[in-house]
Amino acid sequence: MEAHCHKLDSDICGIKTEIKDHTSNIVSLDKGLSGLHLKLQEIETQNRSLTDENYKLQEKIIDQQTRSMRDNLIFKGISDEHNPTENTEEKVKDFIERELGLESEEINFHVVHRLSPREDRGPRSIIAKFERRKDRNKVLEAAKNKLKQKPEYYVHEQFPVEIIERRRKLIPILKDAREKGPEAVLVEDKLFIDKRRFIPRQFVPQMNPQHQLGPPQPPTDHGPQQQPSDQGLPMSVPENNNRTMPNNPMQSIPPQDNRTCAQEDKGNGTILYLLLIKINTYLD
């Protein structure tokens, strides 16, 4: 009996040693997880910064493209003979005089040319870059008034693809606002109702949070910028420290303390269970 107890004491000492080893391993693992958590936080911060920088660069490129197109107009419906020696500038001037009723002699262009062939084999559109912005605006205004009853012709501004997509979503809202009475105007990709910026709810996820938090810049020729009415979202949104940047694959990581305690409890419980099994075996 004494030998049996002595062996049991020896085994218990061995189990205690194993418990210490397991405890040491758990602590080491916990430190490794804590280090990994910090590294993930650094990666998340870097990713958020890169996403924001990428967003700003994209917006700068779009802005530069938009500015380079502000003197351009696209003419659709002008007859196209597919003649390589075609004088497109003279055709545009003739169109301005014949259909818009404007004197074209004093209107000058930097360049006028046809665009790519259309899928329906219709007349290729003509893009014209005006030398003077006021001439371009005069032609555009005349086209809006004179071509209402002539759907075969169409004259419009040129925008980058991204701006076109944004305008496509805003135009139905613009028409609805005008039908209800308020003054509404669409300036590039910005909609103003009663001289206040209107942002549809579906546009908010596409916008960079840092650009939403700052005060918006006033539009040119449309008075000071104000906060929008209840029809749209305000430019400033509540700051959320846990929100990630648009299209950010990294998500916020839960606090480390609770997870660590749970891991320690689970590990100690397993060791205690093995110890009880060992003792029961010797007692039997």
C-alpha positions in Angstrom: 0.0 0.0 0.0 2.8 2.4 0.9 4.6 1.6 -2.4 1.3 2.2 -4.2 0.9 5.6 -2.6 4.5 6.5 -3.2 4.0 5.7 -6.9 0.8 7.7 -6.9 2.7 10.7 -5.5 5.3 10.3 -8.1 2.8 10.2 -10.9 1.0 13.3 -9.4 4.3 15.1 -9.4 4.8 14.1 -13.0 1.3 15.4 -13.9 2.0 18.7 -12.1 5.2 19.0 -14.2 3.1 18.4 -17.3 0.6 21.0 -16.2 3.4 23.5 -15.8 4.7 22.7 -19.2 1.2 23.0 -20.8 0.6 26.3 -18.9 3.9 27.6 -20.2 3.0 26.5 -23.7 -0.4 28.3 -23.4 1.2 31.5 -22.2 3.7 31.3 -25.1 0.8 30.7 -27.5 -1.1 33.6 -26.1 1.9 35.9 -26.5 2.2 34.7 -30.1 -1.5 35.4 -30.7 -1.2 38.9 -29.1 1.7 39.6 -31.5 -0.3 38.4 -34.4 -3.2 40.6 -33.3 -0.9 43.6 -33.3 0.4 42.8 -36.7 -3.1 42.4 -38.1 -4.0 45.8 -36.7 -0.9 47.3 -38.4 -1.9 45.6 -41.7 -5.5 47.0 -41.3 -4.2 50.5 -40.7 -1.8 50.3 -43.7 -4.6 48.8 -45.9 -7.0 51.6 -44.8 -4.3 54.2 -45.6 -3.6 52.7 -49.0 -7.3 52.4 -49.8 -7.8 56.1 -48.9 -4.8 57.1 -51.0 -6.0 55.0 -53.9 -9.4 56.7 -53.7 -7.9 60.1 -53.7 -5.7 59.3 -56.7 -8.7 58.0 -58.6 -10.7 61.1 -57.8 -7.8 63.3 -58.9 -7.6 61.4 -62.2 -11.3 61.7 -62.8 -11.2 65.4 -61.9 -8.3 66.0 -64.4 -10.2 64.1 -67.1 -13.3 66.2 -66.4 -11.4 69.4 -66.5 -9.8 68.5 -69.8 -13.3 67.8 -71.3 -15.0 71.0 -70.1 -14.5 72.8 -73.5 -15.8 69.8 -75.5 -19.2 69.0 -77.0 -20.4 65.9 -78.7 -22.7 66.2 -81.7 -24.8 63.2 -82.6 -26.9 62.7 -85.8 -24.8 64.7 -88.3 -24.6 62.9 -91.6 -21.6 60.7 -92.1 -20.3 59.8 -95.5 -17.3 57.9 -94.2 -15.1 60.0 -96.3 -11.5 60.2 -95.1 -11.1 63.7 -96.4 -14.3 64.9 -94.7 -14.0 68.4 -93.2 -15.7 67.7 -89.8 -15.2 71.3 -88.6 -17.1 72.7 -91.5 -19.9 70.2 -90.9 -20.2 71.2 -87.3 -20.3 74.9 -88.2 -22.9 74.2 -90.8 -24.9 72.3 -88.2 -24.6 75.2 -85.7 -25.9 77.7 -88.3 -28.6 75.5 -89.9 -30.1 73.7 -86.8 -29.2 76.0 -83.9 -29.5 79.4 -85.7 -26.2 80.7 -84.5 -23.5 82.6 -86.4 -20.5 80.2 -86.6 -18.0 82.4 -88.3 -16.5 83.6 -85.0 -16.6 80.2 -83.4 -13.2 78.5 -83.4 -12.1 75.0 -82.4 -8.9 73.5 -81.2 -9.8 70.1 -82.9 -12.9 68.5 -84.4 -13.1 64.8 -85.3 -15.3 61.7 -85.5 -15.5 59.1 -82.8 -15.5 55.4 -83.2 -18.1 53.7 -85.4 -21.4 52.9 -83.7 -22.7 49.4 -83.3 -25.9 50.2 -85.1 -23.9 51.6 -88.1 -25.5 55.0 -87.6 -23.7 58.3 -88.1 -20.5 58.5 -86.0 -20.6 61.2 -83.4 -18.4 64.3 -83.7 -16.5 65.7 -80.8 -15.5 69.3 -80.9 -13.1 71.1 -78.6 -14.0 74.9 -78.5 -11.3 77.5 -78.1 -13.6 79.7 -75.9 -15.8 78.4 -73.1 -18.5 81.0 -73.8 -18.9 79.7 -77.4 -19.2 76.2 -76.1 -21.8 77.2 -73.5 -23.8 79.3 -76.1 -23.9 76.3 -78.5 -25.0 73.9 -75.7 -27.8 76.3 -74.6 -29.0 76.7 -78.1 -29.1 73.0 -78.7 -31.2 72.5 -75.5 -33.8 74.9 -76.9 -33.7 74.2 -80.6 -33.4 70.4 -80.7 -36.4 69.5 -78.4 -38.5 68.6 -81.5 -35.7 67.0 -83.4 -34.8 63.7 -81.7 -32.5 62.7 -84.6 -30.0 65.3 -83.3 -28.4 65.5 -79.9 -25.7 67.8 -78.5 -24.2 67.1 -75.0 -21.2 67.6 -72.8 -18.4 65.1 -72.6 -17.6 63.4 -69.3 -15.4 60.5 -68.1 -17.0 57.1 -67.8 -17.2 57.3 -64.0 -19.0 60.7 -64.1 -21.4 59.3 -66.7 -22.4 56.5 -64.4 -22.9 58.8 -61.5 -25.0 61.2 -63.6 -27.1 58.3 -64.9 -28.1 57.6 -61.3 -28.8 61.2 -60.5 -30.8 62.2 -63.6 -34.1 60.4 -62.4 -33.8 62.2 -59.1 -33.2 65.5 -60.9 -36.3 65.1 -63.1 -38.4 64.1 -60.1 -37.2 67.2 -58.1 -38.0 69.5 -61.0 -41.5 68.1 -61.4 -42.2 68.8 -57.7 -41.1 72.4 -58.0 -37.7 73.0 -56.3 -34.9 74.4 -58.3 -32.6 71.5 -59.3 -29.4 71.5 -61.3 -26.9 68.8 -62.1 -23.3 70.1 -62.2 -21.1 67.3 -63.5 -21.7 64.5 -60.9 -23.1 66.8 -58.2 -26.9 67.4 -57.8 -28.1 70.6 -56.1 -31.7 71.0 -55.1 -32.6 74.5 -53.9 -28.9 75.3 -54.0 -28.1 72.5 -51.5 -26.0 69.4 -52.3 -28.2 66.3 -52.5 -26.5 62.9 -51.9 -28.7 59.8 -52.6 -28.4 57.1 -49.9 -27.0 54.6 -52.4 -24.1 56.9 -53.1 -22.8 56.9 -49.4 -21.1 53.5 -49.5 -19.1 54.6 -52.6 -17.8 57.7 -50.9 -14.7 57.9 -48.8 -15.6 58.5 -45.1 -12.9 61.2 -44.7 -14.4 63.1 -47.7 -17.9 62.9 -46.0 -16.7 64.2 -42.6 -15.3 67.5 -43.9 -17.3 70.5 -45.0 -18.2 70.3 -48.7 -16.8 72.8 -51.2 -19.2 75.3 -52.7 -20.1 74.7 -56.4 -19.1 77.2 -59.0 -21.9 79.7 -60.0 -24.5 78.1 -57.7 -24.1 80.0 -54.4 -22.7 78.8 -51.1 -22.9 75.1 -50.1 -25.4 74.2 -47.5 -26.5 71.1 -45.7 -29.1 69.2 -47.8 -32.7 68.8 -46.7 -34.4 65.7 -45.5 -34.6 64.5 -49.1 -31.0 63.4 -49.0 -28.2 62.5 -46.6 -26.1 65.2 -45.0 -22.5 65.6 -46.1 -21.3 64.9 -42.6 -22.0 61.5 -41.1 -21.4 60.3 -37.5 -17.9 59.1 -37.1 -17.5 55.4 -36.4 -14.1 54.3 -35.1 -14.7 50.7 -36.2 -15.9 51.4 -39.7 -13.5 50.3 -42.5 -12.7 52.0 -45.7 -14.8 51.2 -48.9 -13.9 47.8 -50.3 -11.6 47.1 -47.4 -11.3 43.3 -46.9 -10.0 43.7 -43.4 -12.6 43.9 -40.6 -12.2 45.1 -37.1 -10.7 42.5 -34.8 -12.5 41.8 -31.5 -10.8 42.7 -28.2 -8.0 40.4 -27.1 -8.7 40.1 -23.3 -11.9 38.1 -23.5 -10.5 35.7 -26.1 -7.3 35.1 -24.1 -9.3 34.3 -20.9 -11.4 31.8 -22.7 -8.4 30.1 -24.2 -6.8 29.8 -20.7 -9.9 28.4 -19.1 -10.3 25.9 -21.9 -6.6 24.7 -21.6 -6.7 24.5 -17.8 -10.0 22.6 -17.9 -8.5 20.0 -20.3 -5.5 19.5 -18.1 -7.6 19.1 -15.0 -9.8 16.5 -16.7 -6.7 14.5 -17.7 -5.4 14.7 -14.1 -8.7 13.3 -12.7 -8.6 10.4 -15.2 -5.1 9.6 -14.1 -6.0 9.6 -10.4 -9.1 7.4 -11.0 -7.0 4.9 -12.8 -4.6 4.5 -9.9 -7.4 4.3 -7.4 -9.1 1.6 -9.3 
